[in-house]
Amino acid sequence: MTSLLLRPLFRPQALGLGLGLSIATYHAMYQRPLRLDSRPMGSDGSVFSANSYSKNARTPIMKGGNLNPGAVRQISSGSIIGLCAGLVVSTFSRSLALILGLLVVGVQWASSYGVHIIPYNRLQKYVTSIDLRSAVQDNVAFKISFGTTFALAAFMQF
């Protein structure tokens, strides 16, 4: 009889709700409030501006012991764009979505340890319209969240 009463407590939704509420309560009582918002990056109040990329390119994740608002913006936009792009690719090939997402995360992980898988100095001779070094090494928070959600979209079912 007791196992029938406890069975709804062991469902993933109940477990996630309990963990989420306990973490939120802990932060509310013992820590400073955890804010996951950021200010607009443009000087005119808009998100996109001419110098927005140069400001966001080398954004550190932590700033002064707190999450950097620019990094939070990169993580959230990378997750949303990665999910949408991953869903589009996974409609054609789930394995391709998984491989591409893991490839983005793997290249960023290797680059953080100083291993440059993509020879951007050699490829820069052929591509002159963009800076390949900047495309590979900058905006790390965006690329990690993009690659992770892109790969996870391969497991979604409709």
C-alpha positions as CSV (number, residue, x, y, z in Angstrom):
1,M,0.0,0.0,0.0
2,T,2.8,2.4,0.8
3,S,4.6,1.7,-2.5
4,L,1.5,2.8,-4.3
5,L,1.5,6.1,-2.3
6,L,5.2,6.8,-2.9
7,R,5.2,5.8,-6.6
8,P,4.2,9.4,-7.9
9,L,7.1,10.8,-5.9
10,F,9.7,8.9,-7.9
11,R,8.6,10.3,-11.3
12,P,11.1,12.5,-13.1
13,Q,8.8,15.5,-12.9
14,A,8.4,15.3,-9.1
15,L,12.1,14.8,-8.7
16,G,13.0,17.8,-10.9
17,L,10.4,20.0,-9.2
18,G,11.7,19.1,-5.8
19,L,15.3,19.7,-6.7
20,G,14.5,23.0,-8.4
21,L,12.5,24.3,-5.5
22,S,15.2,23.3,-3.0
23,I,17.9,25.0,-5.0
24,A,15.8,28.2,-5.4
25,T,15.0,28.2,-1.7
26,Y,18.7,27.8,-0.8
27,H,19.7,30.7,-3.0
28,A,16.9,32.9,-1.7
29,M,17.8,32.3,1.9
30,Y,21.5,31.9,2.1
31,Q,23.0,33.5,-1.1
32,R,22.7,36.7,-3.0
33,P,19.9,36.6,-5.5
34,L,20.8,34.8,-8.7
35,R,19.9,37.0,-11.6
36,L,19.8,35.6,-15.1
37,D,19.1,38.8,-17.0
38,S,21.4,41.3,-18.6
39,R,21.3,44.8,-19.9
40,P,21.1,45.7,-23.6
41,M,24.6,45.7,-25.1
42,G,24.2,48.5,-27.6
43,S,24.8,52.1,-26.7
44,D,21.4,53.0,-28.2
45,G,19.6,50.4,-26.0
46,S,19.4,47.8,-28.8
47,V,20.9,44.3,-28.6
48,F,22.5,44.5,-32.0
49,S,24.9,47.3,-32.8
50,A,28.0,47.8,-34.9
51,N,30.4,47.2,-32.1
52,S,28.4,44.5,-30.3
53,Y,30.5,41.6,-31.6
54,S,33.8,43.2,-30.5
55,K,32.4,43.7,-27.0
56,N,31.1,40.2,-26.7
57,A,33.9,38.4,-28.4
58,R,36.1,37.7,-25.3
59,T,33.4,37.8,-22.6
60,P,34.5,36.0,-19.5
61,I,31.9,33.7,-17.9
62,M,32.5,35.0,-14.3
63,K,33.0,38.7,-13.5
64,G,33.6,39.8,-9.9
65,G,32.4,36.5,-8.4
66,N,29.0,36.7,-10.3
67,L,27.9,35.5,-13.7
68,N,28.7,38.0,-16.4
69,P,25.5,39.4,-18.0
70,G,27.2,39.2,-21.5
71,A,28.0,35.5,-21.0
72,V,24.4,34.8,-19.8
73,R,23.2,36.4,-23.0
74,Q,25.5,34.2,-25.1
75,I,24.4,31.1,-23.3
76,S,20.7,31.7,-23.7
77,S,20.9,32.8,-27.3
78,G,23.2,29.9,-28.1
79,S,20.8,27.4,-26.5
80,I,17.8,28.8,-28.4
81,I,19.5,29.0,-31.8
82,G,21.2,25.6,-31.2
83,L,17.9,23.9,-30.4
84,C,16.1,25.4,-33.4
85,A,19.0,24.5,-35.8
86,G,19.3,21.1,-34.3
87,L,15.6,20.3,-34.8
88,V,15.9,21.3,-38.4
89,V,18.9,19.1,-39.0
90,S,17.5,16.2,-37.0
91,T,14.4,16.0,-39.2
92,F,16.7,14.9,-41.9
93,S,19.4,13.0,-40.0
94,R,19.6,12.5,-36.2
95,S,23.1,11.2,-36.4
96,L,24.3,14.2,-38.3
97,A,22.8,16.5,-35.7
98,L,24.5,14.6,-32.9
99,I,27.9,14.6,-34.8
100,L,27.8,18.3,-35.7
101,G,26.8,19.3,-32.2
102,L,29.6,17.2,-30.6
103,L,32.0,18.5,-33.2
104,V,31.4,22.1,-32.1
105,V,31.8,21.2,-28.5
106,G,34.9,19.1,-29.2
107,V,36.6,21.8,-31.2
108,Q,36.0,24.4,-28.4
109,W,37.1,22.0,-25.7
110,A,40.4,21.2,-27.6
111,S,40.9,24.9,-28.2
112,S,40.6,25.7,-24.5
113,Y,43.6,23.3,-23.9
114,G,45.6,24.9,-26.7
115,V,45.1,22.2,-29.3
116,H,44.0,23.9,-32.6
117,I,42.2,21.3,-34.7
118,I,41.1,23.7,-37.4
119,P,44.2,25.2,-39.1
120,Y,42.7,28.7,-39.4
121,N,46.0,30.4,-40.3
122,R,46.2,28.2,-43.5
123,L,42.5,28.5,-44.3
124,Q,42.6,32.3,-43.9
125,K,44.5,32.5,-47.2
126,Y,41.4,31.1,-49.0
127,V,38.7,33.0,-47.0
128,T,39.3,36.7,-46.9
129,S,35.8,38.0,-45.9
130,I,35.9,36.8,-42.3
131,D,38.5,36.4,-39.6
132,L,38.6,32.6,-39.0
133,R,40.7,32.9,-35.8
134,S,38.0,35.0,-34.3
135,A,35.3,32.7,-35.5
136,V,37.0,29.7,-33.9
137,Q,38.3,31.2,-30.6
138,D,35.8,33.9,-29.6
139,N,32.3,33.7,-28.1
140,V,33.0,30.4,-26.3
141,A,29.9,30.5,-24.1
142,F,27.7,30.9,-27.2
143,K,29.4,28.0,-29.1
144,I,29.4,25.6,-26.1
145,S,25.6,26.1,-25.5
146,F,24.9,26.0,-29.2
147,G,26.8,22.7,-29.7
148,T,25.3,21.1,-26.7
149,T,21.7,21.9,-27.5
150,F,22.3,21.1,-31.2
151,A,23.5,17.6,-30.2
152,L,20.6,17.1,-27.7
153,A,18.1,18.0,-30.4
154,A,19.0,14.7,-32.1
155,F,17.3,12.9,-29.2
156,M,14.0,14.7,-29.4
157,Q,11.0,12.9,-30.7
158,F,7.7,14.3,-31.9
